[in-house]
Amino acid sequence: TSPTLAAVTDRARLDQLPISGRMFQSLVTQTTPGMDGASASPRLWGLRWGVEFLQDGAVMANRDTGELSGRPPGMDTIEEFRVETNASSAKMNRPGTVIVTTRGGTNLFHGSLLEVARNNNLGFGVARRREDRWTRPPHLVRNEFGGSAGGPIVIPKIYDGHNKTFFFFSYETSRGSAVQQLLNPTVPLTTWRAGDFSGPGGAAIRDPFANNAPFANNRLPASRISPVSQRIQERFYPVPNFGDTSTLVSQNYREQISRPFDPDLYWTSRVDHRFSQKAFVFGRYTWNNSYSRPYEGNLPTIGRLWQIRDTRAFNVSYTHTFRSDLINEFRFGFAYNDQPRYGAVNGNEMAKQLGLQGLAPNLPDSAGILKLSFSNVGLTGLTQTDWRVPGFKNYPRQFQEQLSWYRGRHNLKFGGQFTFVRYEDFQAPANLFGSVNFSNRFTNHPYADFLLGVPTTAARAFPSTYINRTRPGYEFFLTDDFKVSKKLTLNLGVRYELRPNWSEVNGLQSVFDVASGQIVVPDGALGKISPIFPKGYVNVVEASKLGLPSDTLLKTDKNNFAPRFGFAWDPKGDGKTSVRGGYGIFYDRMIGATANLVDGNTPGFAQTVQSFPNSGAGSDVRLSD
């Protein structure tokens, strides 16, 4: 009877089905035919962006990336979820939709408690490889616990909410013992640290500043070792402590290091109120905090990342029944997602301690590290997560209106949605505090190149711009489920979407106009062009000069009509056989990565310096005071 193919997983099945990690989207991807890909951004029938996640009718995903924002609803919070994967009506903007309905209270008090425990005594210890027998097994304690409660809101002698006002609350968190993290980098040999490469099988070390003459005894004089390289070595590289430390072997340093457990907290609260038999309202608020604080770079000398993901969601819905065949629904939804990241090493302090010269001027006082890598030898490089505050902060707001009219064999729905999205991000470029690579190009040995301070390539970067962009969206639909006969049901509809492009609050955005060969910026933004942007390299003009919108720089496509048609046919009329089919046009949402309007390194406002190759003499770029 319905063209749309949908699978509903109700509360009873959620209680019974085994699931890893208490994440409902695992059930979505594992039990829905045609659904695959990552659980945060699954694909339907191989489409790039084919699935929309809704919770109580409001969007759950980031509007910039299309992925689920943070932790999904807790298992005890979900009443049911419905997955539509075929012949979506004009009400939906994607070919596939996952609709999650949260639980509400009833006239009876109900509650639940949960505890998931893992520890060594239960036999869930960490297995060790034979070569790791020198490490003792870590003490493991992990507890995921929480509960839920729901029922009528009753205040003795003041208010009796039976049949009128209900509440539901759920809480989940995790606690555990200290995490044992194994660090197993490959570090330079003790002899190499002193400039001695005379070991067996070693390549002949040449002096690039003396016509490639070999160094005596394959040793670098102490006076030739770069002071900056010496400080990097002492600051970040421990001496080997595992295996044969006289020859270079992979993972020749081992340390099992302890760090605090990363907790996860999630709670949902919901209140329902019935004004009468014809009108009721509910509101829901969700909050989640997730920590991630591992040691970075696989080295014990860098330190721990500090990262917290903060996600929140609010939704209120009002339903009014005017008469038995006419129902109106209004919703407002708000979502928030932020994930700032702080590395352990402060970039400016590191640059001063190491004596780095030649970095971009006026660098921010933020976390950062000199990115260092080796080619042609398996040594562990230097890296840490780039500073990012805020971290792809999304907060979309949605207003929805839908009117349902049941008239004879027709089920008509009219509606619309207004969405306003703000996206903020501020991430340090990867090379903000320098990036160098060492190969065997100059001395015939990568680590000898490093000690002499002559990288094969080097790069630096200037601070990126603060991303602060907004985007509205307007969507309208009309759909009719028409019962032609007992055997045939049609779904007829049309959808219209108006999606202006992103606009940057600070005006720091640009596009390249292919026709004129010029960079286009918003009106009034010419004075914000970076002073180091090459004069006369590419002409920069304001948008109005080329007849383009000053706020979005791109003309809005106003022809996004999306017709939909679906049918369900019962050939024999006995309910045993169903043939479904449909046709529809869907408009993909231009996400931030596709729009490429603002990425923190927008041409004209921020500059990125490409990797610079050292000359054959090795004298263009040096690690020295």
Salt bridges, closest charged atoms under 4 A:
ASP15 OD1 - ARG11 NH2 2.88
ASP36 OD2 - ARG43 NH2 3.59
GLU52 OE1 - ARG63 NH2 3.16
GLU52 OE2 - ARG589 NH2 3.53
ASP56 OD1 - ARG270 NH1 3.93
ASP56 OD2 - ARG284 NE 2.66
ASP64 OD1 - ARG469 NH2 2.70
ASP76 OD1 - ARG11 NH2 3.94
ASP76 OD1 - ARG22 NH2 3.70
GLU79 OE1 - ARG103 NE 3.98
GLU84 OE2 - ARG82 NE 2.86
GLU131 OE2 - ARG129 NE 3.70
ASP132 OD2 - ARG129 NE 3.09
ASP132 OD1 - ARG254 NH1 2.97
GLU144 OE2 - ARG142 NE 3.43
ASP160 OD1 - HIS162 ND1 2.54
GLU172 OE2 - ARG22 NH2 3.08
GLU172 OE1 - ARG71 NH2 3.04
ASP196 OD1 - ARG219 NE 3.34
ASP207 OD2 - ARG224 NH1 2.90
GLU234 OE2 - ARG193 NH2 3.58
ASP262 OD2 - ARG259 NH1 2.92
ASP262 OD1 - ARG293 NE 3.00
ASP264 OD2 - ARG71 NE 3.51
ASP272 OD2 - ARG270 NH2 2.82
ASP310 OD2 - ARG312 NH2 2.65
ASP325 OD1 - ARG323 NE 2.56
GLU329 OE1 - ARG331 NH2 3.25
ASP386 OD1 - LYS371 NZ 2.87
ASP425 OD2 - ARG388 NH2 2.48
GLU475 OE1 - ARG495 NH2 2.13
GLU475 OE2 - ARG499 NH2 2.86
ASP480 OD2 - HIS410 ND1 2.70
GLU497 OE2 - ARG495 NE 2.76
GLU497 OE1 - ARG499 NE 3.34
ASP588 OD2 - ARG48 NH2 2.28
ASP625 OD2 - ARG231 NH2 3.02
